[in-house]
Amino acid sequence: MAGFRPTTFWHDHGRIPPSEQDTTPPFRDRPDLVTLIMGFWKRAEKPAPPRTLDHVAWARGLPNRELEKEGQSEGEVQRPHHVSSELERRVVRKLDLGVVPLVSALYLLAFLDRSNIGNARIAGMREDLDLHGNRYQWLLNIFYIAYIIFEVFALMWKILPPNIWAAFVVFGWGVAATLQATTQVWETEMVCRFFLGLFEAGFGPGIPYLLSFFYLRHELGLRIGIFLSAAPLATTFAGALAYGITSGHSAIANWRLLFLVEGLPTIIMAAVAYRFLPVSPEQARFLNQEEALVVKARGVRQVGDVSRIGGIDWRDIGATLIDAKAWITAFMYFSTNVGFSSLPVFLPTILEEMGYSSVNAQGLTAPPFFLSFLVTIISVYIADKTQQRGLTVIVMSTIGFIGYVLLAACKTVGVRYFGVFLAAAGIFPTIANILPWVLNNQGSDTRRGAGIAILNIIGQCGPLLGTNIFPSTEGPRYTKGMWVSAAFTLFTAFLAMGLRILLVWENKKLDQKHGPKSKISGSGATDPASMETAVCEENYGPNFRFVL
């Protein structure tokens, strides 16, 4: 058998030749339990990120030698395997159908359950629960106090399987929302609103973070926008649904029926979330084996790894806490939330005091928020395509500012109602563009999660202000509340301008350090080969640039 080399035979069959085997007993002189633990630990270790640029092959776990062409070393491979654009588009479409509609539907229910108290107030709850003085304001405040305290729940999406965590929080707020129909006194309603805020804090703030595990940075904004557009859509339905419920004569008070009709579906949806929300992108039940490999390859392209659920890096959390960008976006969110939180819960009352009947006021809330729903999706789509989130935030917040100025300065009912359209069409899209901007500009999964947590802890203090600037004594025009909302909405535009200037400066520093990068369109360079072969481009490194 001339030319036969035993070691080559063993290597070609994927085994270590006897001459190279380590015969040293593992974990010598260690107790059996420690040996088992250490053995498990070594088996659980993650493979290093790929040295080649072949995402799919690495995701399959193929030996590196299978990637090499004859006569070439690993680093000399001139044309690595890559994910075809058509196959990747198919995977993204499946993610769009399997993930985004589900989380959007849940957020629609969440926003419906938190904001329907405005409709319930003018449907009889004000009299039945004796909401005199500032009691109504406290029902709004207690929700946001719980929401702020438990904002750290956003990181649970990385620690626990998403379907389990989603089922837990959805069931929790569904029960709290439904039990509002049974309250007889203001104190009991306060308890329900507290637990409603506690459980909702574990859902909405963390979903943009969860979506960052499924989508590349140039795909993320549109999906977050679709998710957040459920808020104005919920407000649209809230007006129409409240109109239908409160215009009848039921055996129980109309406001109690409103809480039942809108709360019970949320409890049912908890089971749907547990069954259909994917445990991780690569384990989605609607993907076949080939598509699951593509998802793994996309994970490598994003962060250099496949598995992204389970555990956080405390050093990255510390780094985020001293990052000015995280705090600027948090104060932008605070400023926008002053109007974002107050408009849905006070608009029925504002319209009623413009001279419309209670029933007509419920119905008239729908058109402005439907316009906001459409503008939200259009604005995030444009921001994704141009990668200009800062300019989009500036334009949208300026539109909202003009709307609030009309509401504050004008007395004509028609002009003020037009101002409602502008305010709604400005503040909701602004929120939808701030959230992906945070995720785009933090360079690790833990930092993205910490950025979202900071954003919400600071930002959700805005509603505490926003829900207290419309005292009943200042009706029907609520001039002070409108001017305050206008000022903070304009302040958001100035903060966005300042952050964009900072990011331009930091990108120039990165170009000086790593060399200039080709003009970025989405997640990578405009060169198709570069887009296919970039590795770890969403974490800090040579391929990372901030989105302006």
DAVENVEN-V534087 format. One record per pair of residues at least 24 apart in sequence whose ideal C-beta (glycine too) atoms are under 7 Angstrom apart, sorted by the first residue. I is the first residue (numbers start at 1). J is the second residue. Records with the same first field share a line. If there is no record, write none. Layout:
I = J ; J
This chain:
46 = 305 ; 307
49 = 300 ; 304 ; 305 ; 535 ; 536
50 = 300 ; 535
52 = 77 ; 80
53 = 80 ; 533 ; 535
54 = 80 ; 81
55 = 83 ; 297 ; 300 ; 301
56 = 81 ; 83 ; 293 ; 297
57 = 81
58 = 300
59 = 293 ; 296 ; 297 ; 300 ; 306
60 = 293
80 = 533
82 = 532 ; 533
83 = 294 ; 297 ; 532
87 = 294
88 = 294
91 = 287 ; 291 ; 294 ; 295
92 = 219
94 = 286 ; 287 ; 291
95 = 214
98 = 284 ; 286
99 = 214 ; 278
100 = 223 ; 226 ; 227
102 = 273 ; 276 ; 277
103 = 207 ; 227
104 = 226 ; 227 ; 230
106 = 170 ; 203 ; 269 ; 273
107 = 204 ; 207 ; 227 ; 230 ; 231
108 = 230 ; 233 ; 234
109 = 265 ; 266 ; 269
110 = 173 ; 200 ; 203 ; 204
111 = 230 ; 231 ; 234 ; 235
112 = 234 ; 237 ; 238 ; 262
113 = 173 ; 177 ; 196 ; 262 ; 263 ; 266
114 = 143 ; 196 ; 200
115 = 235 ; 238 ; 344 ; 345
116 = 238 ; 242 ; 258 ; 262
117 = 345
118 = 344 ; 345 ; 346 ; 348 ; 349
119 = 238 ; 242 ; 258 ; 348 ; 362
120 = 255 ; 258 ; 259
121 = 349
122 = 348 ; 349 ; 352 ; 358 ; 361
123 = 242 ; 246 ; 254 ; 255 ; 258
124 = 253 ; 254 ; 255
125 = 255
128 = 253
129 = 183 ; 185 ; 186 ; 189
130 = 186
131 = 186
135 = 186
137 = 467 ; 468
138 = 190
139 = 189 ; 190 ; 193
140 = 345 ; 467
141 = 464 ; 467
142 = 190 ; 193 ; 194 ; 197
143 = 193 ; 196 ; 197
144 = 197 ; 460 ; 463 ; 464
145 = 197
146 = 194 ; 197 ; 198 ; 201
147 = 197 ; 200 ; 201 ; 460
148 = 457 ; 460 ; 461
150 = 198 ; 201 ; 202
151 = 201 ; 205 ; 453 ; 456 ; 457 ; 460
152 = 453
153 = 201 ; 202 ; 206
154 = 205 ; 206 ; 209 ; 449 ; 452 ; 453 ; 456
155 = 312 ; 449 ; 453
156 = 202 ; 206
157 = 206 ; 209 ; 210
158 = 309 ; 312 ; 445 ; 449
159 = 310 ; 311 ; 312
161 = 279 ; 309
162 = 210 ; 277 ; 278 ; 279
163 = 273 ; 274 ; 277 ; 279
164 = 274
165 = 202
166 = 203 ; 273 ; 277
167 = 270 ; 273 ; 274
169 = 199 ; 202 ; 203
170 = 203 ; 266 ; 269 ; 270 ; 273
171 = 267 ; 270
172 = 199
173 = 199 ; 200 ; 266
174 = 263 ; 266 ; 267 ; 270
175 = 267
177 = 259 ; 262 ; 263 ; 266
178 = 259 ; 260 ; 263 ; 264 ; 267
180 = 259
181 = 256 ; 259 ; 260
205 = 452 ; 456
206 = 452
208 = 435 ; 436 ; 439 ; 452
209 = 439 ; 448 ; 449 ; 452
212 = 439 ; 448
213 = 281 ; 308
214 = 281
216 = 298 ; 302 ; 523
217 = 440 ; 523 ; 538 ; 547
218 = 384 ; 387 ; 522 ; 523
220 = 436 ; 439
221 = 380 ; 383 ; 384 ; 436
222 = 380 ; 381 ; 384
224 = 380 ; 432 ; 435 ; 436
225 = 376 ; 377 ; 380 ; 432
226 = 377
228 = 376 ; 431 ; 432 ; 435
229 = 373 ; 376 ; 377 ; 432
231 = 428
232 = 369 ; 372 ; 373 ; 376 ; 424 ; 428
233 = 373
235 = 344 ; 365 ; 369
236 = 366 ; 369 ; 370 ; 373
239 = 362 ; 363 ; 365 ; 366
240 = 363 ; 366
242 = 362
243 = 359 ; 362 ; 363
246 = 359 ; 362
247 = 359
280 = 309
282 = 306
300 = 535
301 = 534 ; 535 ; 537
302 = 537 ; 538
303 = 445 ; 536 ; 538 ; 539
304 = 535 ; 536 ; 539
308 = 445
312 = 446 ; 449
313 = 444 ; 446
316 = 444 ; 446 ; 447 ; 450
317 = 446 ; 450
319 = 447
320 = 442 ; 447 ; 450 ; 451 ; 454
325 = 441 ; 499 ; 502
326 = 451 ; 454
327 = 454
328 = 495 ; 498 ; 499
329 = 434 ; 437 ; 438 ; 455 ; 499
330 = 454 ; 455 ; 458 ; 459
331 = 458 ; 495
332 = 434 ; 492 ; 495 ; 496
333 = 434 ; 455 ; 458 ; 459
334 = 458 ; 459 ; 461 ; 462
335 = 462 ; 488 ; 489 ; 491 ; 492 ; 495
336 = 397 ; 427 ; 430 ; 431 ; 434 ; 489 ; 492
337 = 459 ; 460 ; 462 ; 463 ; 466
338 = 462 ; 465 ; 466 ; 484 ; 485 ; 488
339 = 400 ; 404 ; 423 ; 427 ; 466 ; 485 ; 488 ; 489
340 = 427 ; 428 ; 431
341 = 462 ; 463 ; 466 ; 467
342 = 466 ; 467 ; 469 ; 470 ; 481 ; 485
343 = 423 ; 424 ; 427
345 = 467
346 = 470
347 = 420
350 = 478
353 = 475 ; 476
354 = 413 ; 416 ; 476
355 = 413
368 = 420 ; 421 ; 424
369 = 424
371 = 421 ; 424 ; 425
372 = 424 ; 425 ; 428
375 = 425 ; 429
376 = 428 ; 429 ; 432
379 = 429 ; 432 ; 433
380 = 432 ; 433
383 = 433
387 = 520 ; 547 ; 548
388 = 548
389 = 433 ; 436 ; 437 ; 547
390 = 496 ; 499 ; 500 ; 548
392 = 433
393 = 430 ; 433 ; 434 ; 492 ; 496
394 = 493 ; 496 ; 497
396 = 426 ; 429 ; 430 ; 433
397 = 426 ; 430 ; 489 ; 492 ; 493 ; 496
398 = 493
399 = 425 ; 426
400 = 426 ; 427 ; 430 ; 489
401 = 486 ; 489 ; 490
404 = 482 ; 485 ; 486 ; 489
405 = 486
407 = 482
408 = 479 ; 482 ; 483 ; 486
426 = 489
427 = 489
430 = 492
437 = 547
440 = 547
441 = 503 ; 546 ; 547
443 = 539 ; 540 ; 544
444 = 539 ; 540
500 = 548
503 = 546 ; 548
504 = 548
506 = 546
507 = 545 ; 546
510 = 545
514 = 542
517 = 545
520 = 545
